[in-house]
């Protein structure tokens, strides 16, 4: 396929199945459908004692989401 100079090729679109939004007071974990729309979401208050990395890892594991 030949393209015009300056034309950008679109990368294949990939949509993550899970999105984590870390806010100042809460952590939101949302599951997305294949079109990128939110299927479900859960809000959790931040656990400042545990630390954000441990908290997110724990929330994902409890939700059955592999972190590997």
N, C-alpha and C positions, 0 to 999 in steps of 0.2 A: 504494500500500500504506500503510495507516494503522498507526502503531505506538503502543504505550502510552508514556506519559511515563516517562522514565528507562530505556527499553529502548535498548540499543545495537545499532547495525547492524554486522554483521561486514563487514570489508573483504574484497575478493577475495583469496584466498590466492595468493601468488606464491612460488615456490621458486627460489632461485638455482641455477644449474648448477654453480658453482664456489664453494667457501668457502676462505678463507685464514685460518689461525689462527697468529698470531705470538706465540710463546712466548719465554721468556727465553733458552732455549738452542737452540730449533729452530723451523722454520717448517713447518707442515703445510698441504698443498694437497689438498683433497678434491673429487671430482666427485660430484654428487648425481644420482639418478634423478628422474623426474617426481613421485615420491611423497615426495621429500626424504630418501630413504635413501642412505647412502654406497655408491657404485659402486666407487670406487677412491680410494686416498689415497697420498700420498708425503710422507715426512718428510725435511727437509733441515736440517743444522746451520746455525745462524746465522752469517752472514759479517759480523762486526763491522767489518772493514776497508772493505767495500763500502758499508755502511749499509743499513738495512732497506728503504728505498724502492727503491733500485737492485736489491737482491737479489730482492725480490718481483717487480718488473717483469721481471727476467731469467728467473726461474723460470717465470712465466706465459708469457712469449714462447717459451721452450724447450718448454713443454708445448702449444704451439699455441693458447693462449688469448689472445684479443684484449683489450687493455687500454683500448680506446677506449670 
